[in-house]
Amino acid sequence: MFCFSNFMTDILSHARIEQLRSWLQSIVGRYDLNLNSLAPASADASFRRYFRLESDTAYGAGY
């Protein structure tokens, strides 16, 4: 059964991920980020979302 609320949540969630990826793309070279490593860092029910991202070099490790 179609649920408009879930549909909108999925669309907004996708849009936010795309905004995050766009921002990360703007700093990828500075920190040698591996955008393919972007993954959720927690799965709680909080309104906040946390992500992990790896750097391809040790340069990004201190940031």
FINUMAR-428712 format. One record per residue: z, y, x of N, C-alpha, C, CB in turn; residue number from 1; residue in one letter. Coordinates in steps of 0.2 Angstrom, whole numbers, plus 5000, padded with zeros to 4 digits. Each point is the difference from the previous one (the first is absolute). Glycine has a CB too. Example, Ala and Ser with C-alpha at 12.3 -4.5 7.8 and 13.67 -1.06 7.14 Angstrom:
BEGIN
SITE    nzz    nyy    nxx   cazz   cayy   caxx    czz    cyy    cxx   cbzz   cbyy   cbxx   num   residu
SITE   5039   4972   5066   5000   5006   4996   5000   5006   5004   5006   4994   4991     1        A
SITE   4990   5011   5007   5001   5006   5004   5003   5005   4996   4990   4997   5006     2        S
***
This chain:
BEGIN
SITE    nzz    nyy    nxx   cazz   cayy   caxx    czz    cyy    cxx   cbzz   cbyy   cbxx   num   residu
SITE   5000   4994   5004   5000   5006   4996   5000   5006   5004   5006   4994   4991     1        M
SITE   4990   5011   5008   4999   5006   5003   5007   5005   5000   4987   4999   4998     2        F
SITE   5015   5003   5007   5006   5005   5000   4998   5006   5003   5008   4990   5000     3        C
SITE   4991   5015   4997   4998   5007   5002   5005   5002   5006   4995   5003   4989     4        F
SITE   5011   4996   5010   5005   5003   5005   4999   4996   5007   5008   5002   4990     5        S
SITE   4991   4992   5010   4999   4996   5006   4993   5002   5003   5007   4990   4995     6        N
SITE   4988   5011   5001   4994   5002   5002   5001   5007   5004   4994   4994   4990     7        F
SITE   5009   5011   5007   5001   5006   5003   5004   5000   5006   4999   5005   4989     8        M
SITE   5006   4991   5011   5004   4999   5006   4996   4997   5006   5010   4998   4993     9        T
SITE   4986   4997   5005   4995   4997   5005   4995   5005   5003   5001   4989   4994    10        D
SITE   4997   5016   5002   4995   5005   5002   5003   5005   5004   4994   4998   4990    11        I
SITE   5012   5004   5008   5004   5005   5004   5002   4997   5007   5004   5006   4989    12        L
SITE   4998   4988   5011   5002   4996   5006   4995   5000   5005   5008   4993   4993    13        S
SITE   4986   5005   5004   4994   5000   5004   4998   5007   5003   4996   4990   4994    14        H
SITE   5005   5015   5002   4998   5007   5002   5005   5002   5006   4995   5003   4989    15        A
SITE   5011   4995   5010   5005   5002   5005   4999   4996   5007   5008   5002   4991    16        R
SITE   4990   4992   5008   4998   4996   5007   4994   5003   5003   5005   4990   4995    17        I
SITE   4990   5012   5001   4994   5004   5003   5002   5006   5003   4993   4995   4992    18        E
SITE   5012   5009   5005   5002   5006   5003   5004   4999   5007   5001   5005   4988    19        Q
SITE   5003   4990   5012   5004   4998   5006   4995   4998   5005   5009   4996   4994    20        L
SITE   4986   5000   5005   4995   4998   5005   4996   5006   5002   4999   4988   4994    21        R
SITE   4999   5016   5002   4996   5006   5002   5005   5004   5005   4994   5000   4989    22        S
SITE   5012   5001   5009   5004   5004   5005   5001   4996   5007   5006   5005   4990    23        W
SITE   4995   4989   5009   5001   4996   5006   4993   5000   5005   5008   4993   4994    24        L
SITE   4986   5007   5002   4994   5001   5004   5000   5006   5004   4994   4994   4991    25        Q
SITE   5009   5011   5006   5000   5007   5004   5004   5000   5006   4999   5005   4989    26        S
SITE   5006   4990   5012   5004   4999   5006   4999   4994   5004   5008   5007   4994    27        I
SITE   4987   4989   5004   4999   4993   5003   4999   5000   5007   4995   4997   4989    28        V
SITE   5001   5008   5013   4998   5001   5008   5006   5002   5004   4988   5002   4997    29        G
SITE   5016   5003   5000   5006   5002   5003   5005   4995   5002   4998   5011   4994    30        R
SITE   5003   4984   5002   5005   4995   5001   4997   4993   5001   5008   5007   4993    31        Y
SITE   4985   4993   5007   4997   4993   5001   5002   4995   4995   4999   5003   5012    32        D
SITE   5001   5000   4981   5003   4996   4995   4995   4994   4998   5006   5010   4996    33        L
SITE   4996   4985   5002   4996   4994   4997   5001   5000   4993   5002   4993   5010    34        N
SITE   4993   5011   4986   5001   5000   4993   4999   4994   4996   4995   5011   5002    35        L
SITE   5002   4984   5001   5000   4993   4997   5007   4997   5000   4988   4998   5004    36        N
SITE   5017   5004   5000   5007   4998   4999   5004   5003   4995   4999   4997   5012    37        S
SITE   4998   5008   4984   5004   5003   4995   5003   4995   4995   4993   5010   5001    38        L
SITE   5013   4989   4998   5003   4995   4996   5007   5003   4997   4994   4991   5006    39        A
SITE   5008   5007   4988   5006   5002   4997   5006   4998   5004   4995   4999   4989    40        P
SITE   5010   5005   5012   5006   4999   5004   5005   4997   4996   4997   5009   5008    41        A
SITE   5003   4992   4986   5005   4998   4995   4997   4998   4993   5009   5007   5007    42        S
SITE   4995   4989   4990   4997   4998   4993   5006   5002   4995   4992   4991   5005    43        A
SITE   5012   5014   4996   5005   5001   4995   4997   5004   4994   5009   5000   5009    44        D
SITE   4995   5001   4986   4998   5003   4994   5000   5008   5000   5003   4989   4994    45        A
SITE   4999   5013   5012   5001   5007   5001   4993   5004   4998   5009   4998   5009    46        S
SITE   4992   5009   4989   4994   5004   4999   4997   5002   5007   5005   5004   4989    47        F
SITE   4998   4995   5016   4997   5001   5007   4997   4994   5002   5009   5008   5003    48        R
SITE   4985   4993   5001   4997   4995   5003   5000   5001   5008   4993   4998   4989    49        R
SITE   5008   4996   5014   5000   5001   5007   4995   4995   5003   5012   5003   5000    50        Y
SITE   4985   4999   5006   4995   4996   5003   5001   4999   5007   4992   5004   4991    51        F
SITE   5005   4991   5012   5000   4999   5007   4993   5001   5003   5009   4992   4999    52        R
SITE   4990   5011   5007   4994   5001   5003   5001   4999   5007   4996   5008   4991    53        L
SITE   4999   4988   5012   5001   4998   5007   4995   5005   5004   5003   4988   4998    54        E
SITE   4999   5013   5009   4996   5004   5004   4997   4995   5005   5007   5010   4999    55        S
SITE   4986   4991   5003   4997   4995   5004   5002   5001   5008   4991   5001   4992    56        D
SITE   5013   5004   5009   5003   5001   5007   5008   5001   4999   4988   5005   5005    57        T
SITE   5015   4995   5001   5007   5002   5000   5001   5007   4999   5002   4991   5008    58        A
SITE   4993   5014   4992   5001   5007   4999   5003   5002   4993   4990   5001   5007    59        Y
SITE   5008   4995   4988   5003   5002   4994   5007   4997   4998   4988   5000   4996    60        G
SITE   5014   4996   5009   5007   4996   4999   5006   5005   4999   4995   4990   5006    61        A
SITE   5005   5016   4997   5005   5004   5000   5000   5005   4995   5001   4999   5012    62        G
SITE   4994   5001   4983   5000   5005   4995   5001   4997   4993   4992   5005   5007    63        Y
***
